[in-house]
Amino acid sequence: MKRIGLLSAVFAAMLTVACGGRDNDTTPASDTAAVGTAGEGANADADRNNVSAGARDWVNDRALAGMTEVRLGELASQKGMNADVKAFGKMMVSDHTKANDSLKQVATQHNIPLPAELDNEHRDKIDKFSKLTGAQFDREYMKTMVDDHENTIEALEDRLDKEGTDENPTYMAKKNDNRVDAALNQWSATVIPTVHKHLTRAKQLNDKIGRRSTTDY
């Protein structure tokens, strides 16, 4: 009888501990699910605002290219021998300053660092043109403008959906769930028509100036 009483006491104690453990878990199942959902939502939102290394590099490259176009445009407006080259240089300063400012707005909104000054590669490019004069400056400048704008279009098109022909393309920003990439895609769609206009004019002047001798100016 004592053994039976002892076993009863042990079972009672086990039940008490088990029930107590359940009683201490006061978080309803619905609340646990809500916490999990909130955590997942926070992670998803963080992913949508994440700035990838690729986006940072892309912005840095575009900023350096834009700053260089402004500096070269200033040189062309001052040193150019041909009136059309001077006018083209002034257009570069005006249009690329606007594009640079709009890129800065996107970068600032998403905390993307921008270069404060040109790197060695782009400074060397400016130095090269600062030493050229007259017809030689005009020829080298317009040839470089064709190359630069072709490279810029290629970089912008990576973020765009293209329709139509190469001569008459239409663009739409690629859809992206990441807000940073979506903003950069939209910026690309906004500026690429102007870049195409620059390229068309650069090719015209490059062809014309390349056929001329210094005495034709």
C-alpha positions as CSV (number, residue, x, y, z in Angstrom):
1,M,0.0,0.0,0.0
2,K,2.8,2.4,0.8
3,R,4.3,1.6,-2.6
4,I,1.0,2.4,-4.4
5,G,0.8,5.7,-2.4
6,L,4.3,6.6,-3.3
7,L,3.7,6.0,-7.0
8,S,0.5,8.1,-6.9
9,A,2.5,11.0,-5.4
10,V,5.2,10.7,-8.1
11,F,2.6,10.8,-10.9
12,A,0.8,13.7,-9.3
13,A,4.1,15.6,-9.2
14,M,4.9,14.9,-12.8
15,L,1.5,16.1,-13.9
16,T,1.9,19.3,-11.9
17,V,5.3,20.0,-13.6
18,A,3.9,19.2,-17.0
19,C,0.8,21.4,-16.5
20,G,2.9,24.1,-15.0
21,G,5.2,24.1,-18.1
22,R,2.2,24.5,-20.3
23,D,0.7,27.3,-18.2
24,N,4.0,29.3,-18.4
25,D,3.8,29.3,-22.2
26,T,1.4,32.2,-22.3
27,T,2.0,33.3,-25.9
28,P,-1.0,32.4,-28.1
29,A,-0.3,30.6,-31.3
30,S,-1.7,33.5,-33.2
31,D,0.7,35.9,-31.5
32,T,3.7,33.7,-32.4
33,A,2.6,33.7,-36.0
34,A,2.2,37.5,-36.0
35,V,5.8,37.9,-34.7
36,G,7.1,35.6,-37.4
37,T,5.2,37.5,-40.1
38,A,6.5,40.8,-38.8
39,G,10.0,39.5,-38.9
40,E,9.7,38.3,-42.4
41,G,8.2,41.6,-43.5
42,A,11.1,43.5,-42.0
43,N,13.6,41.3,-43.8
44,A,11.7,41.7,-47.1
45,D,11.7,45.5,-46.7
46,A,15.4,45.5,-45.9
47,D,16.0,43.4,-49.0
48,R,14.0,45.9,-51.1
49,N,16.2,48.8,-49.9
50,N,19.5,47.0,-50.0
51,V,22.3,48.7,-52.0
52,S,24.3,46.0,-53.8
53,A,28.0,46.3,-54.5
54,G,27.1,46.3,-58.2
55,A,24.8,49.3,-57.8
56,R,27.4,51.2,-55.9
57,D,30.0,50.5,-58.6
58,W,27.6,51.5,-61.3
59,V,26.7,54.8,-59.7
60,N,30.4,55.5,-59.1
61,D,31.2,54.9,-62.8
62,R,28.3,57.0,-64.0
63,A,29.2,59.8,-61.7
64,L,32.9,59.8,-62.8
65,A,31.9,59.7,-66.5
66,G,29.4,62.6,-66.0
67,M,31.9,64.8,-64.1
68,T,34.5,64.1,-66.9
69,E,32.0,65.1,-69.6
70,V,31.4,68.5,-67.8
71,R,35.1,69.1,-67.5
72,L,35.9,68.2,-71.1
73,G,32.9,70.3,-72.2
74,E,34.3,73.3,-70.4
75,L,37.6,72.8,-72.2
76,A,35.9,72.5,-75.5
77,S,33.9,75.7,-75.0
78,Q,37.2,77.5,-74.2
79,K,39.8,75.8,-76.4
80,G,37.7,74.6,-79.4
81,M,38.7,76.1,-82.7
82,N,35.5,75.2,-84.5
83,A,32.3,77.1,-83.5
84,D,30.3,73.8,-83.6
85,V,32.8,72.2,-81.3
86,K,32.5,75.1,-78.9
87,A,28.7,74.8,-79.0
88,F,28.8,71.1,-78.4
89,G,31.0,71.6,-75.4
90,K,28.6,74.1,-73.9
91,M,25.7,71.6,-74.5
92,M,27.8,68.9,-72.6
93,V,28.3,71.2,-69.6
94,S,24.6,72.1,-69.4
95,D,23.1,68.6,-70.1
96,H,25.6,66.6,-68.1
97,T,25.4,68.9,-65.1
98,K,21.6,68.3,-65.0
99,A,22.1,64.5,-65.3
100,N,24.8,64.6,-62.6
101,D,22.5,66.5,-60.3
102,S,19.6,64.1,-60.8
103,L,21.9,61.1,-60.2
104,K,23.1,62.8,-57.0
105,Q,19.5,63.0,-55.8
106,V,18.9,59.3,-56.3
107,A,22.2,58.5,-54.7
108,T,21.5,60.7,-51.7
109,Q,18.0,59.2,-51.2
110,H,19.5,55.7,-51.0
111,N,22.7,56.6,-49.1
112,I,25.0,55.7,-52.0
113,P,28.4,57.5,-51.8
114,L,29.5,59.6,-54.7
115,P,33.1,60.4,-55.7
116,A,34.1,63.8,-54.4
117,E,36.7,64.2,-57.2
118,L,37.9,62.5,-60.3
119,D,40.1,59.4,-60.1
120,N,43.6,59.2,-61.7
121,E,42.3,57.7,-64.9
122,H,39.8,60.5,-65.5
123,R,42.2,63.2,-64.4
124,D,44.7,61.9,-66.9
125,K,42.1,62.2,-69.6
126,I,41.4,65.9,-68.6
127,D,45.2,66.6,-68.6
128,K,45.6,65.1,-72.0
129,F,43.0,67.5,-73.5
130,S,44.2,70.5,-71.6
131,K,47.5,70.2,-73.6
132,L,45.8,70.0,-77.0
133,T,45.1,73.1,-79.1
134,G,43.3,74.2,-82.3
135,A,42.2,71.6,-84.9
136,Q,44.0,68.8,-83.1
137,F,41.9,69.5,-80.0
138,D,38.7,69.5,-82.0
139,R,39.4,66.2,-83.8
140,E,40.5,64.4,-80.6
141,Y,37.6,65.8,-78.6
142,M,34.9,64.8,-81.1
143,K,36.3,61.3,-81.6
144,T,36.4,60.9,-77.8
145,M,32.8,62.1,-77.5
146,V,31.6,59.4,-79.9
147,D,33.4,56.7,-77.9
148,D,32.3,58.1,-74.6
149,H,28.6,58.3,-75.5
150,E,28.6,54.9,-77.1
151,N,30.0,53.5,-73.8
152,T,27.4,55.4,-71.8
153,I,24.5,54.1,-73.8
154,E,25.8,50.6,-73.4
155,A,25.9,51.0,-69.6
156,L,22.4,52.6,-69.5
157,E,20.9,49.9,-71.6
158,D,21.9,47.3,-69.1
159,R,19.1,48.7,-66.9
160,L,16.5,49.2,-69.6
161,D,14.1,47.2,-71.9
162,K,14.7,48.3,-75.5
163,E,12.3,48.3,-78.3
164,G,12.5,49.6,-81.9
165,T,15.6,49.9,-84.0
166,D,19.1,51.1,-83.1
167,E,18.4,54.2,-85.1
168,N,15.0,54.9,-83.4
169,P,14.9,53.0,-80.1
170,T,12.4,53.3,-77.3
171,Y,13.2,52.5,-73.7
172,M,11.5,51.5,-70.5
173,A,13.1,51.0,-67.1
174,K,13.4,47.4,-66.2
175,K,11.1,46.4,-63.3
176,N,12.9,45.5,-60.1
177,D,11.6,44.7,-56.6
178,N,14.7,46.4,-55.2
179,R,13.9,50.0,-54.7
180,V,17.5,51.2,-55.3
181,D,17.8,49.3,-58.7
182,A,14.3,50.4,-59.7
183,A,15.3,54.1,-59.1
184,L,18.6,53.7,-61.0
185,N,16.7,52.0,-63.9
186,Q,14.3,54.9,-64.0
187,W,17.1,57.4,-64.0
188,S,18.7,55.6,-67.0
189,A,15.4,55.7,-68.9
190,T,15.1,59.4,-68.2
191,V,18.6,60.4,-69.4
192,I,19.2,58.0,-72.3
193,P,17.3,60.1,-74.9
194,T,19.6,63.0,-74.3
195,V,22.7,60.7,-74.5
196,H,21.4,59.5,-77.9
197,K,21.0,63.1,-79.0
198,H,24.6,63.8,-78.0
199,L,25.9,60.7,-79.8
200,T,24.1,61.7,-83.0
201,R,25.6,65.2,-82.9
202,A,29.0,63.9,-82.0
203,K,29.1,61.6,-85.0
204,Q,28.1,64.4,-87.3
205,L,30.8,66.7,-86.0
206,N,33.4,63.9,-85.9
207,D,32.7,63.0,-89.6
208,K,32.8,66.7,-90.7
209,I,35.9,67.7,-88.7
210,G,37.7,64.5,-89.6
211,R,37.4,65.4,-93.3
212,R,38.7,69.0,-92.8
213,S,42.2,70.3,-92.7
214,T,43.3,73.1,-90.4
215,T,43.0,75.7,-93.2
216,D,39.2,74.9,-93.5
217,Y,38.4,76.4,-90.1
